[in-house]
């Protein structure tokens, strides 16, 4: 049987058009922001940089300005989120010319150019207003009213817009500070654990998880089969059917809800007094003098089956 599917190859050289101009349509907001910023006077941004080309390479202020304007226009305030979107969102990739600025320089650019950014927001509004108010001599005009795809109550005064701009920048600063405290200044917040970042290690751990779930399913299937055989033997001896539900036939396949952790495949979900943790069940045998005579880790959540093994281990150690 031959399936009629569209082919895909994640290893092909170009998954996207070679030209960044073709990544989003001409009428996209990203291109509008880029064109609007190109009309702005950004001297106030550039004078803060050395004109001789020396020093550490910095991101171009015009690109960073467009990036922040675009992000804030689509409701993104977090510098970390902006960094993430520069990696995976086409609009952000176009704005940043396929560069991925770290969240730290993004936040620093906003902090160092707060007043200039406020002015840019207002300049764009003025630019749009001026574009629709051109006068050329004496003209005759007639018109008709057409409903726009906008609510009447959505109109905003200049003062209101100015307050919204300041609120937006303040909110972005607060978000960055909160995320700095939570993740750490050098962390973006969505990093994979160290052991899962390298593909070979990641595949090995995923395979370990799969193997563990399959082995547990086989053990469960064998135990289920023993129950069925014991029930059948008892029914054969007594000549009577046992009451209650008959055990299901074992499948040997992991259940749909079975879980394994790729960061630590051997660990299990453990219930504690304060909730659930991913970990192990630690056992210890201690004498009267607070001397530990035996210690062990188990993946069994319940302590019921730990008494005999731990007593035997303590006796062996003593």
N, C-alpha and C positions, 0 to 999 in steps of 0.2 A: 504494500500500500504506500502510495506517495502522497504526502500532505502538501497542500498548496499554501505554503506560508511565505511571507516576506522574509528574505534572508537578512541576518544581522551579524555583524562582526565587530566586537569591541576592540579588536587589535588593529583595525584598519587605520591608516594614517589620518584621514580626515573624516571625523564624524559630523563636522560642521563645515559650512562653506569656508574656503580659505580667506575670503575677504570679510573683515568685521562689519563692513557696510551692509552685508547681506544677512546678518544675524537677526536683526529686528526690522520691521517695515519702516519706511521713511516717516510715516505719521506717528510713530511711537513717542511716548513721553520722553524717553531717554534722549532722542535726537533733538526734541524741542528744548530740553534743559541745556544740552550742549550748545545749540545755536544761540540760546538766550545768554548764556555765560560768555560766549564769544563777543557779544555786543557790550559787555560790561567793562568798566574801567577798573582793573585789578591792581593798579600801581600800589595801593596801600598794602597789598599782600606781598608784593615782590620786594619792596624796599627792606624787608626783614632778612633777606638772604644776601650772601656775598656775591657781588657782581663779577668777581674774578674767576669763578668756577672752582675755587678751592673748597676744601672741607668735605664733610660727608654728603653723599648724594641724597637729595631730597626729592619727594614727589612734587610734581609741578602744581603750584597753587590753583591754576585754572582747572586742572583735573580734580583736585581735592574739593574745590568749591562746588563743582558740578556734582561730584559724588555725594556730598552732604545735602545739597539742595534736592537731588533726586531721592535720596533715602528719606529725608524728612517729608517730602511730598507724598510718598507712598506709606507714610506712617511708621517708618523705622527710626527709632531713637538710639538704640544700643550700638555702640561702636563695634562690639564683638559680633553682633548680628550683621552689621555692614560688611565686616571682614568675611564672614561666612558666605554671604550672598555674592561677594566678589568672586568666590570660588565656583558657585553653582548656578547663579541666576544670570540669564542672558542679558537683561537690561543693565544690571550692575557691571557685567563684563564689558559691555559696550562703553559705558561711562568711564570705566577705569582702564580702557584699552587693553583688557585682558591681564592687567596687573592685579595683584592681591595685596593691598596695603595692610599691615598689621594693625590691630585695634589701637595700639598705643599711639602711633603717629596720627591716626584718625582723630582720637580724642584730644591729642595735644594740639592739632591744627584748629579744632573747634575752640579749645580753651584760649589759644593765643590770638584768635581772630574773631572773637565773639561779636564785637561792635561792627567790624567790617562785614560779617555775614548778615547781620541785621540790615545793614544798609543795602546789601546785594538783594535781599528779599524785596525790599521796598523799591529798588531800582528796576527790578523785573516788572513789578506792578506798574511803575511809571512808563516803562517801555511799551507795555501792552496798551496802556491808555493813550500814549502818544501815537501809536501805530493806527489808531482808529479815529484820530481827530485832525486829519490833514485838511487844510484849507487851500483852495486854488481859485482865486478870483471870485466872480459871481457865478453861482450855480443854481439850477432849479432842481427841486427834489420832491418826490412823493414817496409814500411808503404804505405798508400794511403791517398789521400786528400778527406775529407768528409765535405760538407758544414754544418756549425753550424747554429742553430736557433738564430743568433746574427748578428748585422750589423757591417761591417768592421770599419765604422767611430765611433763605440761605444768604441773602445780601448782608454784607458786612461793611462797617464804617472803616475809615483809615485807622482810627484809634484802635478799633477792635482787632484789625489785622496786625497792627504793631504789637499789641498785647499778646496775640497768638504766637507771633514770631518769637518774642522773648520767652514765652511759656515753653515753646518747643525746644529752644536752646537750653533753658534751665532744666527741663525734663531729661534732655539728652545727657547733660552733665551729671545729674543725680543718678541716672541709670548706670553710667560708666563707673561712678564711685561705688555704688552698691555691688556691681559685678566685680570690680577690683578687689573689694573686701571679701567677696564670696569665693571667687576662683583664684585670686592672686594676680598681680599685675601682668605677669608674663604668660598667663594661661588664657586661652580663648574660651574654654568652658565645654567644648564639645569634643575634646580630644579622646581618642580611644585609649584604653589602658595600654601601658608600655608593651606588654606581651602580645597585644593584638594588632599592633601597628604594622609589623613586618608580615608580609603575606604568607611566607612559609610557616612561621610560628602560628599565625591565625588559622591556617588550614589544618595544621596538626592538632590544635586544640578543638576545633570543630569536629574533627574526626574522632578525637577522644570522647567528646560529648555523645556523638552518634553511637560509638561502640559501647559506651557505658549504658545508654538507654536500651540498646539492643540486648546486652547481657542481662540487664535487670528484667527485661521482658521475657527472656528465655527462662530465668529462674522462676518468675511468677507463673509462667506457663507450666513448668514442671510441677510446682506446688499445686496448681489448679488441677493438673492431671491426676496427682496423687489423691486429692480430695474426691475426684470423680470415681477413681478406681476403688477407693475405700468405701464409698457409698454403694457402688455396684456390688462389691463383695459382701457387704452387710445385708443388702437386699436379697442376694443370692442365698445366703445362709438362712435368713429368717423366712424367705419366701414372701415377704411383704414389701411393698413400696414405702420408702421413707416419706414422711410428711415434710412439707416445706418446699421451697423453690429449688429446682434442680440446678446444680452449678453449671455455669456457661462453659462451653467448650473453649479451651485455650487457643489463642491465635498465634502466640509467639512474637507478635508485633508490638512495638511500643504504643501505648495509648496516646491519643491525640493531645491530651492534657499533660503528658509527661514532660518534665523540664530538666535541663542541664545548663550549667553556667560555663560559657566558653573562656572566661577569665581564669576560673579554677574549676575544671571539670569534676574534680573529686568532691568538691563541697556540696552541701545540700541546704535546702530551705529548712531552718530550725525555728520552732515556735518558742518564744520566751515570755516572761511575764509582761514585758513592755511591747510585745509585737513579734514580728518575724525578722530573722537575720539570715544572711547567706553565710554558712560556716560549717562548724563541726560540733559534736557533742564531746566535751572534755570530761574524762573520768579520773579520779584520784583516790587512792587509799592512803589514809593518814593515821599514824599511831598516836598514842597519848601525848607524846612529847612534840607533836606537830611535825614529825618527820614523815616526809612522803615516801611510802614504800613501793608504790606502783602508780604509774600515770599512763594514760592512753587517750587517743582521739578515735572517735567512731563517727560514722556517717548515719548511725541509727538515731532518730530523734528521741525515741523513748528509752528510759533507763532500765526498763524491766529486764531486758536480756543481758545486762552488763554485770550483774552481781557475781555469777559464777566465774566468768572470765577474769574479772578483776581480782577476786579472792585467790584464784589459782596463780595469777601473775604475782600477787603480793607474797604468797607462800614460796614461789620459786625464787623471788628476789631475796627473801629473808634467808 
